[in-house]
Amino acid sequence: MNIVTDTRQRLLNSARELLYSRSYGNVGVKEICDMAGVQKGSFYHFFPSKQELTLAVLDEFFIISKQEIFTRSFRSEWPAMQQLRALLDNVYAFQKNTKEQIGKTLGCPYGNMSSEMSTQDEVIRQRLDGLLQQMELSLKTALDQGVRTGEIAPCNTAATASAMFAFVEGLMLLAKTRNDPELIRELGVAMLNIRIA
């Protein structure tokens, strides 16, 4: 990795950690630079603003979410219900691992950022909405497969996927609020029964 790429990646890594563990409004450019071991001028070489850095961080979180949760959960060779159960298992494992590493259940990085920034920054809100819709599509695809194979009774798969996704987001928020990832495992099974006609 060359120095330029390494510097940019260190900024992204620091911002990702700070924004996820705290909040957008609670983290400044100087703190991100200090953690990354980078001069403030170098920050602006890579990112014209904190907003641009945040958009890049959201894209990185998306890659991580796909690798750690969605690719492991949604496999077309599996029955639909197995895919949905795997989603709950992988969300739980991710949140449990985070708590074991830092002592806190952090919830969903997109949910956290959405609740803070959706009324403050339209560009960030649109990026969050687009990324969340891509994740929600994974649930719809599994539901469509289940309806096609007869595993799942006919339903409005788009609306059902939205309701299931909203349930998981709310569950992660509750787990964060109570600092208890076990809630995901204990209550998550209810998601499997959600159906919108």
C-alpha positions as MATLAB code, in Angstrom:
seq = 'MNIVTDTRQRLLNSARELLYSRSYGNVGVKEICDMAGVQKGSFYHFFPSKQELTLAVLDEFFIISKQEIFTRSFRSEWPAMQQLRALLDNVYAFQKNTKEQIGKTLGCPYGNMSSEMSTQDEVIRQRLDGLLQQMELSLKTALDQGVRTGEIAPCNTAATASAMFAFVEGLMLLAKTRNDPELIRELGVAMLNIRIA';
ca = [
       0.000    0.000    0.000;
       1.491    3.368   -0.916;
       1.670    6.263    1.526;
      -1.202    8.180   -0.095;
      -3.551    5.188    0.023;
      -2.405    4.336    3.554;
      -3.068    7.880    4.798;
      -6.547    7.940    3.280;
      -7.330    4.513    4.747;
      -6.121    5.528    8.207;
      -8.461    8.521    8.078;
     -11.338    6.259    7.031;
     -10.565    3.698    9.741;
     -10.349    6.355   12.450;
     -13.533    8.076   11.309;
     -15.395    4.773   11.073;
     -14.418    3.815   14.616;
     -15.177    7.233   16.102;
     -18.444    7.832   14.244;
     -19.741    4.358   15.089;
     -18.766    4.394   18.752;
     -19.921    7.983   19.345;
     -21.751   10.194   16.849;
     -21.303   12.560   13.917;
     -21.852   15.661   16.028;
     -19.528   14.446   18.772;
     -16.508   13.827   16.536;
     -14.395   16.575   14.991;
     -11.930   16.551   12.116;
      -9.018   17.218   14.490;
      -9.862   14.161   16.582;
     -10.101   11.988   13.469;
      -6.715   13.290   12.281;
      -5.114   12.796   15.701;
      -6.317    9.202   15.910;
      -5.105    8.524   12.358;
      -1.750   10.221   13.007;
      -2.384   12.582   10.092;
      -2.015   16.353    9.771;
      -5.248   18.295    9.304;
      -4.055   19.568    5.911;
      -3.762   15.981    4.708;
      -7.373   15.390    5.692;
      -8.558   18.093    3.297;
      -6.344   16.682    0.552;
      -8.449   13.493    0.616;
     -11.819   14.805    1.775;
     -13.086   18.335    1.065;
     -15.331   18.147    4.141;
     -16.405   16.034    7.073;
     -19.549   15.268    5.064;
     -17.469   13.750    2.228;
     -15.521   11.660    4.731;
     -18.788   10.488    6.282;
     -20.119    9.396    2.880;
     -16.930    7.380    2.320;
     -17.265    5.853    5.805;
     -20.864    4.834    5.064;
     -19.698    3.120    1.883;
     -17.013    1.270    3.860;
     -19.580    0.209    6.452;
     -21.673   -1.138    3.587;
     -18.773   -3.316    2.411;
     -18.243   -4.577    5.965;
     -21.975   -5.227    6.437;
     -22.102   -7.193    3.206;
     -19.091   -9.305    4.208;
     -19.946   -9.823    7.863;
     -23.722  -10.097    7.671;
     -25.444  -10.115    4.286;
     -23.173  -12.386    2.215;
     -23.095  -14.855    5.107;
     -26.878  -14.754    5.465;
     -28.376  -14.590    2.014;
     -27.341  -17.604   -0.039;
     -29.739  -18.566   -2.794;
     -28.915  -22.266   -2.351;
     -30.439  -22.089    1.150;
     -34.186  -22.132    1.805;
     -35.631  -18.666    2.419;
     -36.354  -19.170    6.119;
     -32.803  -20.399    6.684;
     -31.539  -17.186    5.078;
     -33.724  -15.044    7.339;
     -32.607  -16.982   10.436;
     -28.993  -16.559    9.330;
     -29.544  -12.797    9.121;
     -30.648  -12.732   12.751;
     -27.737  -14.978   13.777;
     -25.186  -12.807   11.966;
     -26.604   -9.526   13.282;
     -26.454  -11.001   16.779;
     -22.873  -12.248   16.288;
     -21.739   -8.846   14.978;
     -23.274   -6.957   17.914;
     -22.046   -9.513   20.466;
     -18.524   -9.339   19.046;
     -18.581   -5.542   19.232;
     -19.654   -5.645   22.870;
     -16.935   -8.175   23.702;
     -14.313   -5.931   22.067;
     -15.282   -2.539   23.490;
     -17.800   -3.236   26.244;
     -20.717   -1.578   24.451;
     -23.491   -2.695   22.136;
     -23.330   -0.080   19.384;
     -26.397   -0.950   17.318;
     -26.583   -0.397   13.580;
     -24.177    2.227   12.210;
     -26.794    3.213    9.621;
     -29.593    3.423   12.166;
     -27.399    5.504   14.461;
     -26.405    7.891   11.684;
     -29.964    8.038   10.313;
     -31.474    9.076   13.624;
     -28.859   11.793   14.056;
     -28.410   13.153   10.536;
     -31.546   12.545    8.447;
     -33.070   15.901    9.388;
     -29.755   17.777    9.280;
     -28.002   16.758    6.060;
     -29.931   15.775    2.930;
     -26.884   14.339    1.142;
     -26.075   12.000    4.033;
     -29.776   11.107    4.407;
     -30.010   10.126    0.748;
     -26.874    7.971    0.967;
     -28.196    6.239    4.075;
     -31.566    5.639    2.433;
     -29.942    4.140   -0.654;
     -27.703    1.817    1.353;
     -30.534    0.701    3.632;
     -32.737   -0.009    0.611;
     -29.998   -2.220   -0.856;
     -29.885   -4.207    2.381;
     -33.673   -4.448    2.516;
     -33.636   -5.839   -1.025;
     -31.760   -8.894    0.290;
     -34.746   -9.726    2.492;
     -37.167   -9.224   -0.398;
     -35.107  -11.526   -2.622;
     -35.205  -14.269    0.034;
     -38.943  -13.778    0.518;
     -39.552  -13.903   -3.250;
     -37.618  -17.175   -3.355;
     -39.650  -18.567   -0.467;
     -42.960  -17.645   -2.110;
     -41.796  -19.132   -5.420;
     -40.837  -22.459   -3.818;
     -43.936  -22.598   -1.605;
     -41.950  -22.343    1.624;
     -43.618  -18.998    2.393;
     -47.312  -18.296    1.800;
     -47.982  -15.591   -0.802;
     -47.571  -12.099    0.619;
     -46.501   -8.619   -0.383;
     -42.776   -9.391   -0.306;
     -41.690   -5.750   -0.670;
     -43.810   -4.603    2.278;
     -42.901   -7.693    4.316;
     -39.191   -7.090    3.691;
     -39.611   -3.459    4.812;
     -41.423   -4.531    7.975;
     -38.822   -7.201    8.762;
     -35.978   -4.767    8.167;
     -37.654   -2.149   10.380;
     -38.045   -4.800   13.092;
     -34.328   -5.677   12.964;
     -33.338   -1.986   13.027;
     -35.574   -1.400   16.043;
     -34.208   -4.493   17.730;
     -30.640   -3.241   17.294;
     -31.658    0.139   18.736;
     -33.199   -1.559   21.770;
     -30.100   -3.761   22.192;
     -27.934   -0.625   22.056;
     -30.139    1.211   24.556;
     -29.982   -1.691   26.999;
     -26.360   -2.527   26.134;
     -27.463   -6.118   25.660;
     -26.960   -7.938   22.341;
     -28.766  -10.977   23.796;
     -32.046   -9.176   23.069;
     -31.398   -9.777   19.378;
     -31.254  -13.515   19.948;
     -34.158  -13.566   22.389;
     -36.597  -11.380   20.424;
     -35.360  -11.731   16.855;
     -37.351  -14.873   16.140;
     -40.517  -12.727   16.036;
     -39.243  -11.237   12.764;
     -39.756  -14.595   11.073;
     -43.526  -14.340   11.605;
     -43.989  -10.908   10.034;
     -46.149  -10.974    6.900;
     -47.849   -8.120    5.068;
     -50.657   -9.283    2.775;
];
